[in-house]
């Protein structure tokens, strides 16, 4: 599932990498309702290609993915000169001691534990890229 229509040039774009269908739908629906344009994939290995092609303003990265880990995808994004300046928010069910430190060390700029609290989530998005409207 990728963006099916071109975005207006002033639309703030968010790339979501999330393999759980319900989580993807929730994130997509909430962000679209707030005016953001969404690019989406279930696979971490697609993150670099999609980020280069669509130039999102923000990336939301699940950590546990079916192909490569979100931590590895974040490392690849931060190692590429084309994508290293894009902020990455890790969205993960891993909330054990040390997980946040490991996530931030991989290159993620913030960490949100699942289940997502909507206001906290939207505040984090706005902190990195501002309101969509």
C-alpha positions as CSV (number, residue, x, y, z in Angstrom):
1,X,0.0,0.0,0.0
2,X,1.6,3.2,-1.2
3,X,0.4,6.7,-1.9
4,X,-2.0,6.4,-4.8
5,X,-2.4,10.0,-5.7
6,X,0.1,12.9,-5.9
7,X,0.2,15.2,-2.9
8,X,-0.1,19.0,-3.1
9,X,3.4,20.4,-2.8
10,X,2.5,22.0,0.6
11,X,1.1,18.7,2.1
12,X,3.2,17.4,4.9
13,X,4.0,13.8,4.1
14,X,4.5,11.0,6.6
15,X,6.0,7.6,5.7
16,X,4.5,4.8,7.9
17,X,6.3,1.5,8.1
18,X,4.0,-0.8,10.0
19,X,3.1,-4.5,9.4
20,X,0.0,-4.8,11.5
21,X,-3.0,-3.9,9.4
22,X,-5.1,-2.5,12.3
23,X,-2.2,-0.4,13.6
24,X,-1.6,0.9,10.0
25,X,-5.3,1.7,9.5
26,X,-5.4,3.6,12.9
27,X,-2.3,5.6,12.1
28,X,-3.3,6.3,8.6
29,X,-6.9,7.3,9.4
30,X,-5.8,9.6,12.3
31,X,-3.1,11.3,10.3
32,X,-5.2,11.8,7.2
33,X,-8.0,13.2,9.3
34,X,-5.4,15.8,10.6
35,X,-4.4,16.7,7.0
36,X,-1.2,14.8,6.5
37,X,-0.3,12.9,3.3
38,X,0.5,9.2,3.9
39,X,2.9,6.9,2.2
40,X,2.8,3.4,3.7
41,X,4.5,0.0,3.6
42,X,4.5,-3.2,5.7
43,X,8.2,-3.8,5.1
44,X,11.3,-2.2,6.6
45,X,13.4,-3.0,3.5
46,X,11.2,-0.6,1.5
47,X,11.8,2.3,3.9
48,X,14.9,3.7,2.2
49,X,13.5,3.5,-1.3
50,X,10.1,5.1,-0.3
51,X,11.9,7.8,1.6
52,X,14.1,8.7,-1.3
53,X,11.2,8.7,-3.8
54,X,8.6,10.6,-1.7
55,X,10.8,12.8,0.6
56,X,8.5,12.5,3.6
57,X,8.7,15.1,6.4
58,X,8.6,12.3,9.0
59,X,8.9,8.5,9.3
60,X,6.9,6.4,11.7
61,X,8.7,3.1,12.1
62,X,7.4,0.0,13.8
63,X,10.3,-2.0,15.3
64,X,9.2,-5.5,14.8
65,X,8.7,-6.1,11.1
66,X,8.4,-9.2,8.9
67,X,11.6,-8.7,6.9
68,X,14.3,-6.5,8.6
69,X,13.9,-4.9,12.0
70,X,12.8,-1.3,12.2
71,X,16.1,-0.6,14.0
72,X,18.0,-1.8,11.0
73,X,15.8,0.3,8.7
74,X,16.4,3.4,10.8
75,X,20.1,2.8,10.7
76,X,20.0,2.6,6.9
77,X,17.9,5.8,6.6
78,X,20.3,7.7,8.9
79,X,23.4,6.4,7.0
80,X,22.1,7.7,3.7
81,X,22.9,11.3,2.9
82,X,19.6,11.6,1.1
83,X,17.4,10.6,4.0
84,X,19.5,11.2,7.2
85,X,17.7,14.5,8.0
86,X,14.2,13.0,8.1
87,X,13.1,12.5,11.7
88,X,12.1,9.0,12.6
89,X,9.6,8.2,15.4
90,X,9.8,4.5,16.6
91,X,6.4,3.1,17.3
92,X,6.8,-0.1,19.2
93,X,5.3,-2.6,21.6
94,X,8.7,-3.1,23.1
95,X,8.7,-1.1,26.3
96,X,11.2,-2.9,28.4
97,X,14.1,-1.3,30.2
98,X,16.8,-0.4,27.7
99,X,14.5,-0.6,24.7
100,X,14.2,3.2,24.4
101,X,18.0,3.7,24.6
102,X,18.6,1.0,22.0
103,X,15.9,2.5,19.7
104,X,17.4,6.0,20.0
105,X,20.9,4.6,19.4
106,X,19.8,3.1,16.1
107,X,19.0,6.6,14.8
108,X,15.4,7.1,15.8
109,X,14.6,10.6,17.0
110,X,11.8,9.6,19.4
111,X,10.1,6.6,20.8
112,X,6.4,6.0,21.4
113,X,5.2,2.8,23.1
114,X,2.1,0.9,22.0
115,X,-0.8,1.1,22.7
116,X,-0.6,4.6,21.3
117,X,-2.2,7.4,23.3
118,X,-3.6,9.6,20.6
119,X,-2.9,13.1,22.1
120,X,0.7,12.1,22.9
121,X,1.1,10.7,19.4
122,X,-0.2,13.8,17.6
123,X,1.9,16.0,19.9
124,X,5.0,14.1,18.9
125,X,4.2,14.4,15.2
126,X,3.6,18.1,15.5
127,X,6.8,18.5,17.5
128,X,8.8,17.2,14.6
129,X,7.0,18.6,11.6
130,X,4.2,21.0,12.8
131,X,0.5,20.8,12.2
132,X,-0.6,19.8,8.7
133,X,-2.9,22.7,8.3
